[in-house]
Amino acid sequence: MYPDNTLTPKEAIRLCALGILADGTMRYSALATEVRHFVGHMIGPSLDVLAPSIELLKYEGLVTPLDGKGMEDDASLEITEDGKAEMHALLTANIRAGATELNKLIIALKFRFLHLLEKPKQADQADLLIDVYENALARLDNLRQYHADDDGYLVSWLDHDIETVEARIAWLRSFRAQLGA
């Protein structure tokens, strides 16, 4: 993790793989395909990060092959208790400020695997996301105020972004209310 307790790209891939396995055993080749599919559709292909990250899971004791097999394509894998603990740590990590492609992936991963956390932890993650977007809104509002009298189209674009972030905050608050806890 980065010093601010946010995920690196490799850790996002690790979270994806561990989360998928937390839902049930899967063959190595299917796991690699699932991870590649999800990440590829969220941020584009990232083959340089995918394979090594998944391979390391076995060597670090986070997944184990069934039937004593190695990491061959047909080996079925399951998550270990250490893997579940690692997944929990990754799933509850902070989110860096800014709207990066990595953040988009991490937020999508949080929503994909949020159900694997206990309700109070789910609520904590919803609160974290609300804070992330409220901070983004404050930055956009500040920038809009600074450029309010400028010529051009920046203010119009910022108004659009502000509306989008406000809608996301409203959705997150509604989601958080549904979680209770």
C-alpha positions in Angstrom: 0.0 0.0 0.0 1.0 3.6 -0.4 1.9 5.4 2.8 -1.7 6.9 3.0 -3.2 3.4 3.2 -4.4 3.4 -0.4 -4.0 0.6 -2.9 -1.4 0.3 -5.5 -2.4 -1.0 -8.9 -1.1 -4.5 -8.1 -3.1 -4.5 -4.8 -6.2 -3.6 -6.7 -5.6 -6.7 -8.9 -5.0 -8.7 -5.8 -8.3 -7.5 -4.3 -10.1 -8.5 -7.4 -8.7 -12.0 -7.5 -9.2 -12.6 -3.7 -12.7 -11.2 -3.8 -13.6 -13.5 -6.7 -12.2 -16.5 -4.8 -14.0 -15.5 -1.6 -17.3 -16.1 -3.5 -16.2 -19.7 -4.3 -13.4 -21.9 -5.7 -12.4 -21.4 -9.3 -9.9 -22.7 -11.8 -6.8 -20.7 -12.2 -7.5 -20.0 -15.9 -11.1 -18.9 -15.1 -9.8 -16.6 -12.3 -7.3 -15.0 -14.6 -10.0 -14.5 -17.2 -12.4 -13.0 -14.6 -9.8 -10.6 -13.3 -8.7 -9.6 -16.8 -12.4 -9.1 -17.8 -13.3 -6.9 -14.9 -10.1 -4.8 -14.9 -10.1 -4.5 -18.7 -13.6 -3.2 -18.7 -13.0 -0.7 -15.9 -9.6 0.8 -16.9 -8.4 -1.0 -20.0 -6.0 -3.9 -20.4 -3.3 -4.2 -17.8 -1.5 -7.5 -18.7 1.8 -6.5 -17.1 0.1 -6.3 -13.7 -2.3 -9.2 -14.0 -0.4 -12.5 -14.3 2.4 -11.8 -11.7 -0.2 -10.6 -9.1 -2.3 -13.7 -9.4 0.7 -16.0 -9.4 2.0 -14.5 -6.1 -1.2 -15.3 -4.3 -0.3 -19.0 -4.0 3.3 -18.3 -3.0 2.2 -15.9 -0.3 -0.3 -18.5 1.1 -3.4 -16.4 0.2 -4.9 -19.1 -2.1 -4.3 -22.8 -2.2 -4.8 -25.2 -5.1 -7.2 -28.1 -4.5 -6.1 -31.7 -5.1 -2.5 -30.7 -4.4 -2.1 -29.2 -7.9 0.1 -26.2 -8.6 -1.0 -23.1 -10.6 -1.7 -25.0 -13.8 -4.6 -23.6 -15.9 -6.9 -26.5 -14.7 -6.0 -26.2 -11.0 -9.0 -25.2 -8.8 -8.1 -22.6 -6.3 -9.7 -21.5 -3.0 -9.0 -18.6 -0.8 -7.2 -19.3 2.6 -7.9 -17.7 5.9 -4.8 -15.5 5.3 -6.3 -14.6 1.9 -9.6 -13.6 3.5 -7.7 -11.4 6.0 -5.7 -9.8 3.1 -8.9 -9.3 1.1 -10.5 -7.6 4.1 -7.5 -5.3 4.5 -7.5 -4.4 0.8 -11.3 -3.9 0.7 -11.2 -1.5 3.6 -8.3 0.6 2.4 -8.6 4.3 1.8 -9.1 5.9 -1.5 -6.8 8.5 -2.9 -8.0 12.0 -3.7 -8.6 12.7 -7.3 -10.5 11.0 -10.1 -8.0 8.6 -11.5 -8.6 5.4 -13.4 -7.2 3.4 -10.5 -9.7 5.0 -8.1 -12.5 4.1 -10.5 -11.3 0.5 -10.4 -10.9 0.5 -6.6 -14.4 2.0 -6.1 -15.9 -0.6 -8.5 -14.1 -3.4 -6.6 -15.4 -2.1 -3.3 -19.0 -2.3 -4.6 -18.4 -5.7 -6.2 -17.1 -7.2 -2.9 -18.7 -5.0 -0.3 -21.2 -7.8 0.5 -18.3 -9.9 1.9 -17.9 -7.4 4.8 -20.0 -7.3 7.9 -22.8 -4.6 7.8 -20.9 -2.1 10.1 -17.8 -2.4 7.8 -20.1 -1.9 4.8 -21.4 1.2 6.3 -17.9 2.4 7.1 -17.0 2.0 3.4 -20.1 3.9 2.3 -19.1 6.7 4.7 -15.6 6.7 3.2 -16.9 7.0 -0.3 -19.2 9.9 0.7 -16.2 11.7 2.2 -14.2 11.1 -1.0 -16.9 12.7 -3.1 -17.6 15.5 -0.7 -13.9 16.4 -0.8 -14.0 16.3 -4.6 -17.1 18.5 -4.6 -15.3 21.0 -2.4 -12.4 21.2 -4.7 -14.6 21.6 -7.8 -16.7 24.3 -6.0 -13.5 26.2 -5.1 -12.2 26.0 -8.7 -15.5 27.1 -10.0 -15.5 30.1 -7.7 -12.0 31.1 -8.7 -12.8 31.0 -12.4 -16.4 32.3 -12.1 -15.7 35.4 -14.2 -13.5 33.8 -16.8 -14.4 33.7 -20.4 -14.7 30.4 -22.1 -16.4 27.1 -21.2 -14.6 26.0 -18.1 -17.4 27.1 -15.7 -20.0 25.3 -17.7 -17.9 22.1 -17.7 -17.3 22.5 -13.9 -21.1 23.0 -13.4 -21.6 19.7 -15.2 -19.0 17.9 -13.0 -20.4 19.4 -9.9 -23.9 18.1 -10.8 -22.5 14.7 -11.4 -20.6 14.6 -8.1 -23.7 15.9 -6.2 -25.8 13.1 -7.8 -23.2 10.6 -6.8 -23.2 11.9 -3.2 -27.0 11.7 -3.1 -26.9 8.1 -4.4 -24.3 7.2 -1.8 -26.3 8.7 1.0 -29.3 6.7 0.0 -27.2 3.6 -0.3 -25.7 4.2 3.1 -29.2 4.6 4.6 -30.2 1.2 3.2 -27.2 -0.4 4.9 -28.4 0.7 8.3 -25.7 -0.2 10.9 
